[in-house]
Amino acid sequence: MIEGVGAAPSWLVEIEARINSILALRSNWDTYNAAPVDVCHVASALDWLPRLTGPNTPMPAVVPTAARGVQFEWEVGGVAIELRTGDDGGHIFVADDLGETEGPISGGLLERAATALASGSTRASS
C-alpha cells in the first residue's frame, strides 16, 4: 500500500455540499437530456477514494456525468487522474510519467493512479 493512502483526506467533508448539489440535479441538467445522477454511482466512487487518496491528497474537482454518475478529477504536478463511476461502470484515467492509460478500475491501475497522485502531490508542494 502507498504510504498515507487510505487515511481520510481533510477535504472529504468539504466536498459533501458539492456532492449533494450533484445529487439534486434533475433530468436534462446538461441540456442534452441527461438523467439525474444515481446515488449508487456516487456511493461507488466514494468507496474507491480511500484506495486512491491519502491525507495529503489535494481536493479534487467533482462533476456529474451524463452516465448518471460522478467524476473526481485531480491535476497536480504534471499528473492527471480521473475516477469516474456511472451506468458504464467504474473507470480510471491516469496521465503520469509512464504515459496515459484509461480503463476499468482494477487493482493495478488504481495503485498506479494512487502512486502518481501521491508523486504529483509531492512535486506540487515542493
C-alpha positions as a printed NumPy array, in Angstrom:
array([[  0.   ,   0.   ,   0.   ],
       [  1.14 ,   3.524,  -0.752],
       [  2.252,   5.423,   2.368],
       [ -0.554,   7.656,   3.585],
       [ -3.11 ,   6.201,   1.177],
       [ -6.238,   5.086,   2.957],
       [ -6.238,   7.821,   5.591],
       [ -9.161,  10.197,   5.119],
       [ -8.272,  13.47 ,   3.413],
       [ -9.405,  16.642,   5.174],
       [-11.434,  17.817,   2.142],
       [-13.853,  14.892,   2.315],
       [-16.255,  16.912,   4.455],
       [-15.779,  19.975,   2.222],
       [-16.992,  18.219,  -0.925],
       [-20.175,  16.994,   0.741],
       [-22.056,  20.121,  -0.409],
       [-20.843,  19.639,  -3.988],
       [-21.917,  16.004,  -3.964],
       [-25.329,  16.957,  -2.544],
       [-25.807,  19.55 ,  -5.297],
       [-24.886,  16.933,  -7.919],
       [-27.404,  14.511,  -6.419],
       [-30.083,  17.234,  -6.559],
       [-29.72 ,  17.695, -10.342],
       [-32.915,  16.994, -12.268],
       [-33.401,  15.424, -15.691],
       [-31.881,  17.453, -18.533],
       [-29.345,  19.079, -16.179],
       [-26.87 ,  19.251, -19.069],
       [-29.465,  20.46 , -21.646],
       [-28.805,  17.216, -23.576],
       [-31.477,  15.2  , -21.766],
       [-29.119,  13.661, -19.186],
       [-30.798,  11.666, -16.438],
       [-30.286,  12.591, -12.781],
       [-27.176,  11.248, -11.061],
       [-27.735,   7.913,  -9.298],
       [-26.792,   7.888,  -5.605],
       [-25.422,   4.324,  -6.044],
       [-22.831,   5.599,  -8.54 ],
       [-21.786,   8.369,  -6.14 ],
       [-21.504,   5.836,  -3.306],
       [-19.363,   3.608,  -5.52 ],
       [-16.974,   6.477,  -6.301],
       [-16.749,   7.365,  -2.618],
       [-15.938,   3.711,  -1.832],
       [-12.91 ,   3.86 ,  -4.178],
       [-11.478,   7.091,  -2.74 ],
       [ -9.708,   5.545,   0.297],
       [ -7.685,   3.304,  -2.056],
       [ -6.654,   6.278,  -4.165],
       [ -6.172,   9.191,  -1.786],
       [ -4.248,   9.967,   1.372],
       [ -4.277,  12.719,   3.974],
       [ -2.139,  14.988,   1.752],
       [ -4.028,  14.424,  -1.486],
       [ -5.411,  17.729,  -2.751],
       [ -9.149,  18.22 ,  -3.103],
       [-10.468,  17.035,  -6.478],
       [-12.927,  18.713,  -8.778],
       [-16.204,  16.792,  -8.597],
       [-18.506,  16.794, -11.623],
       [-21.603,  14.904, -12.709],
       [-21.51 ,  12.699, -15.803],
       [-24.141,  12.014, -18.448],
       [-23.955,   8.313, -17.483],
       [-25.823,   9.137, -14.224],
       [-22.528,   9.113, -12.361],
       [-19.836,  11.291, -10.899],
       [-16.21 ,  12.02 , -11.71 ],
       [-13.42 ,  13.068,  -9.349],
       [-10.578,  14.913, -11.114],
       [ -7.074,  15.836,  -9.964],
       [ -4.378,  17.716, -11.847],
       [ -1.277,  18.093,  -9.708],
       [  2.414,  18.411, -10.524],
       [  2.089,  17.182, -14.114],
       [ -0.155,  14.272, -13.096],
       [ -3.813,  13.987, -14.118],
       [ -6.138,  11.443, -12.513],
       [ -9.85 ,  10.919, -13.146],
       [-12.012,   8.457, -11.23 ],
       [-15.441,   8.008, -12.834],
       [-18.442,   5.857, -11.979],
       [-21.764,   5.594, -13.772],
       [-24.028,   3.355, -15.827],
       [-20.969,   2.436, -17.895],
       [-19.175,   1.068, -14.807],
       [-16.164,   2.408, -12.997],
       [-13.215,   3.824, -14.927],
       [ -9.953,   5.46 , -14.07 ],
       [ -7.713,   7.642, -16.215],
       [ -4.052,   8.178, -15.37 ],
       [ -1.651,  10.58 , -17.085],
       [  1.748,  10.383, -15.426],
       [  5.432,   9.817, -16.179],
       [  4.508,   6.428, -17.701],
       [  2.056,   7.948, -20.203],
       [ -1.727,   7.972, -20.44 ],
       [ -3.918,   4.97 , -19.603],
       [ -7.648,   4.618, -19.163],
       [ -9.571,   1.527, -18.211],
       [-11.887,  -0.153, -15.763],
       [-10.995,   0.339, -12.129],
       [ -8.663,  -2.503, -11.224],
       [ -6.059,  -3.111,  -8.558],
       [ -3.076,  -2.402, -10.79 ],
       [ -4.449,   0.718, -12.424],
       [ -5.796,   2.034,  -9.13 ],
       [ -2.405,   1.515,  -7.478],
       [ -0.676,   3.292, -10.372],
       [ -3.131,   6.196, -10.02 ],
       [ -2.54 ,   6.378,  -6.244],
       [  1.226,   6.362,  -6.758],
       [  1.032,   9.021,  -9.479],
       [ -1.289,  11.186,  -7.399],
       [  0.984,  10.933,  -4.354],
       [  4.006,  11.708,  -6.528],
       [  2.257,  14.668,  -8.186],
       [  1.182,  15.993,  -4.794],
       [  4.771,  15.796,  -3.593],
       [  6.053,  17.616,  -6.705],
       [  3.372,  20.295,  -6.404],
       [  4.193,  21.048,  -2.768],
       [  7.958,  21.14 ,  -3.268]])
